[in-house]
Amino acid sequence: MNAITATLGGILAALAFMLTSFLGQLQNPTQPTTVLGGQDVASTVATSSIHAAGATATTVFATSTCATRTISTSGVGGAMLTFTDQYTPTSSFGHWQAASTTVAYRGADYGCGEWKVYSSPANTLTVTETQ
């Protein structure tokens, strides 16, 4: 009988330890919370504007520090983007963003250099940069 009692006591102690560990993880998660800035810090809007994009590539963002850059397209056509001043977007080159969409581009992933846009047919973009 003492062997059974000792075994049950060990099992209960192990279950109690696992439950305590689980509850501790719920209260203190090891995964960081992702916030708007995307770099585990809060961010604020630095600039926001309307940009007319057309068949001639233009600069939509200049070089700066940023947390996130958000682009909303309108109209019937999408837009081609480049995320560096080394390349110029064209009708067949760049990163495609479809019409009537909003995309947040994290600075940690896409950089905060000069971005250019090309759109044919002409498109109106709403652009926002957070810091």
C-alpha positions in Angstrom: 0.0 0.0 0.0 2.9 2.4 0.8 4.3 1.8 -2.7 1.0 2.8 -4.4 0.6 5.9 -2.1 4.2 7.0 -3.0 3.6 6.5 -6.7 0.3 8.4 -6.6 2.0 11.2 -4.6 4.8 11.4 -7.2 2.3 11.6 -10.1 0.3 14.3 -8.3 3.5 16.3 -7.6 4.5 16.1 -11.3 1.0 17.2 -12.4 1.1 20.1 -10.0 4.5 21.2 -11.3 3.3 21.0 -15.0 0.1 23.0 -14.2 2.1 25.6 -12.3 4.6 25.9 -15.2 1.7 26.2 -17.7 0.0 28.9 -15.7 3.2 30.8 -15.4 3.6 30.9 -19.2 0.1 32.4 -19.5 1.0 35.2 -17.2 4.6 35.8 -18.5 4.7 34.8 -22.2 8.1 34.4 -23.8 6.8 35.6 -27.2 7.0 39.5 -27.5 3.8 41.3 -28.4 3.9 42.8 -31.9 2.8 46.4 -32.1 2.2 48.8 -34.9 5.8 49.7 -35.2 6.7 46.1 -36.0 9.9 46.4 -34.0 8.5 45.8 -30.6 8.1 49.5 -29.9 5.1 51.8 -30.2 5.1 54.1 -33.2 3.5 57.4 -34.2 2.5 58.8 -37.5 5.4 60.9 -38.9 3.9 61.8 -42.3 0.8 61.2 -44.2 -0.1 62.5 -47.7 -1.8 61.9 -51.0 0.5 61.0 -53.9 -0.4 61.1 -57.6 1.3 58.2 -59.3 1.5 57.9 -63.1 3.4 56.5 -66.0 6.5 58.3 -65.0 8.2 56.9 -61.9 8.3 59.3 -59.0 9.6 59.2 -55.4 6.9 58.4 -52.9 9.2 58.2 -49.8 12.5 59.9 -49.3 15.3 58.4 -47.1 14.4 58.6 -43.4 14.1 56.4 -40.3 10.8 54.6 -40.2 8.9 51.9 -38.3 6.3 51.1 -41.0 5.3 52.6 -44.3 1.7 52.1 -45.4 0.5 52.5 -48.9 -3.2 52.5 -50.0 -4.0 52.4 -53.7 -7.2 53.5 -55.3 -8.5 53.5 -58.9 -8.6 50.7 -61.4 -4.8 50.1 -61.7 -2.3 49.0 -59.1 1.2 50.3 -58.6 4.8 49.1 -59.1 7.1 49.9 -56.2 10.9 49.8 -55.7 12.4 49.9 -52.2 15.7 51.5 -53.1 17.0 54.4 -55.1 19.1 52.0 -57.2 16.1 50.9 -59.3 13.2 52.6 -61.0 9.9 50.8 -61.4 8.3 50.3 -64.8 5.2 48.6 -66.0 7.1 45.2 -65.9 9.6 45.8 -63.0 9.0 46.3 -59.3 6.9 45.1 -56.5 3.3 44.9 -57.5 0.6 46.3 -55.2 -2.9 45.7 -56.5 -5.6 48.3 -56.9 -7.8 49.2 -53.9 -5.5 47.6 -51.4 -3.7 48.8 -48.3 -0.4 47.3 -47.4 1.9 48.0 -44.4 5.5 47.5 -45.2 7.7 47.1 -42.1 10.9 49.1 -42.1 12.8 46.1 -40.7 11.8 44.1 -43.8 11.7 46.6 -46.6 14.0 49.4 -45.4 13.6 53.1 -45.0 15.4 54.3 -48.1 14.0 56.1 -51.1 10.9 54.4 -52.6 9.6 55.0 -56.0 6.3 54.3 -57.6 5.0 53.8 -61.2 1.3 53.4 -62.1 -0.4 53.1 -65.5 -3.2 54.0 -65.6 -2.7 56.9 -63.1 -3.5 56.1 -59.5 -3.9 58.0 -56.3 -2.0 56.7 -53.3 -2.4 57.5 -49.7 0.9 57.1 -48.0 1.7 57.1 -44.3 5.1 56.7 -42.5 5.4 55.9 -38.8 8.3 56.4 -36.6 
